[in-house]
Amino acid sequence: MTKLSAQVKGSLNITTPGVQIWRIEAMQMVPVPPSTFGCFFDGDCYVLLAIHKTGSNLSYDIHYWIGQASSQDEQGAAAIYTTQMDDFLKGRAVQHREVQGNESEAFRGYFKKGLVIRKGGVASGMKHVETNSSEVRRLLHVKGKRNVVAGEVEMSWKSFNRGDVFLLDLGRLIILWNGPESNRMERLRGMTLAKEIRDQERGGRTYIAVVDGESEKESPQLMEVMNQVLGKRRELKAAVPDTVVEPALKAALKLYHVSDSEGKMVVREVATRPLTQDLLSHEDCYILDQGGLKIYVWKGKKANAQERKEAMSQALNFIKAKQYPPSTQVEVQNDGAESAVFQQLFQKWTVPGQTSGLGKTHTVGSVAKVEQVKFDALSMHVQPQMAAQQKMVDDGSGQVEVWRIENLELVPVESKWLGHFYGGDCYLLLYTYLIGEKPHYLLYIWQGREASQDEITASAYQAVILDQKYNNEPVQIRVPMGKEPPHLMSIFKGRMVVYQGGTSRADSQEPVPSTRLFQVRGTSDNNTKAFEVPPRAASLNSNDVFILKTPSCCYLWCGKGCSGDEREMAKMVSDVISRTERQVVVEGQEPANFWMALGGKAPYASTKRLQQENMVITPRLFECSNQTGRFLATEIPDFNQDDLEEDDVFLLDVWDQVFFWIGKHANEDEKKAATTTVQEYLKTHPSGRDPETPIILVKQGHEPPTFTGWFLAWDPFKWSNTKSYQDLKGELGNSGDWSQIAAEITNPKQEVFNANSNLNSGPLPTYPLEQLVNKPLEELPEGVDPRRKEEHLSLEDFSKTFGMTPAAFSALPLWKQQNLKKAKGLF
């Protein structure tokens, strides 16, 4: 029976964020040294523990990886160890089964430089550490645009295709061959992986050469090496498209109840999308099938011990029964420790005692309160995490200009109407704030619920024109009526009023209602608005303050659950709504005229709040594409700023708003389709999202702290310091003359010794520096080895020239030695 040994338990770090890996050797878990992380053998199985920190909470993921040539015994041991490690972590981990060639994005994401899969394994005596080996002969097929996987393939031209990148690793020389149809990102990833092998596996003592498939004739010497090693050049296979997963398939959810109460496992379908959390009972286990792409097993806290123990086997039996591929991804979720990805497959997910939903929208008549946090404007740029959580770039005291859409054109809004937003109109609001001396811009696009389609379209069109006028720098924020973010409210300092319909245009013929009811939400200048609701008793809510405007009086109705701050803010905003006399009314002591104005008494939401509702937000980053004619979003787990590529567009989902980040070199069509793309994402979301969720357009280099705060350690100078593929290629320091190393590989010298050979050649003769610097071969003193000129220098000349001892020089990576020799004229 396999058990977590005391040694494994003793070395298991469960408090520090990061990754730990073990290989199954002779049915035991043996730690893999961190220097070889990212290198896996296809004959082995591995267990990986990833620890993440969100705020002050730690979460755990355990992955077991199955090599395609590993034994059944090793696979079984890895699965058992995974379960035992989860038990050791008291059921707080999410378990993942990873099969070679079908690894999840989360698994690939742990190896940002790339995942290398080599042939062999522990049974064939393969070891992980082979640093400085110059005897290597292998061909690696590099696949994937973001998190690459490099698998060892047959050393032959027939392994190649036109669309991918290949690394021919010959020990002293790595040739990076870029398929003629490979893109810039794939080439960049291939280059990074080649450098990683050179620096980590070979201690820097390897040359890297690049052959671009579209211009092979420019590298004749390298092509000669490739043909010598790989055999005769043949016609290349066509590019193999990356697997595309339809959003509709991701949204095809089926929930099954699992039971062994009758002595055998019975699986019964209980629900399809949309799913709700109350379908999961703590006493049972369930299987959630996401369109055959991924299988989730959920284990209830109070489920039968046998059912819980066999969760992974149940999933594998389910895969067989459904005739899904054996490589189908499996995740085991523990009751109370579910991953964000699993939670978001459900319409609403509540964590007991902490939250009610992942961004439940407020509706009139429902009793709900969001905890108010004291706002500190100064902390926003110093602490972008705070800005992101509170959705504030500053305290709203910047400069503001507001326009209304009239006849599809922009018309400035008169000062007396600032802060009044009518449901029949669309508005553009340009907000300017300074960081240091540099102006930054937010462009709010507010769209009324009763505005015409032409006006909504015109608001988007006029926003583009205004955006271009300010050099494409403004962050665009689409605000559907009723979804006003805190920062927009803060601009009007507690005096923002949103009307159900109507307009503030001078030529309006619409009659103004004589009786109006407004619900007031907010506790300070920064988060208050009055929102018009139907003037009837059913609209009231015990937790809020309401303003009832009648021809003769203005009532300020205070529900039993409202606070003193809320009452004060309601008084302030009531001055904007009505100039008539104000009368404060406490819930339960209303005069007859109050009910008469609302058409009579009626039941309304008056249940006491059982708990404050705080949102649990797990931000999720997706790389977006619509190049194939349909929208695709690929999630990037454990994301950081490095994942934002300049060639692409990305979607950052923080549930109650969605950011769309546009890279500097992104495809023009993707830029234009930004809003449509996000709306498509919301429509196809498995949990059935609110299509009115605010969308914020952010451009590379102009990110507000409300965006950057979701990233750990954001670097504002990153974009100016990023090296291009050509820069990295230039850094390889290659002269382009590969004749010498090509000759060594194609015609290796046979060393011949006899009984009289002197194997100790001794030190080379020394010469003055001036006789060696920048001298062609014919002018060098007799006996000088042109490849080792530096070794002919005296110790004094050597130290003076290179600023280091010969021993320190020889410890440098080969490419650094070459660059120094070139700089000193000794190459």
Disulfide bonds with the S-S distance in Angstrom:
none
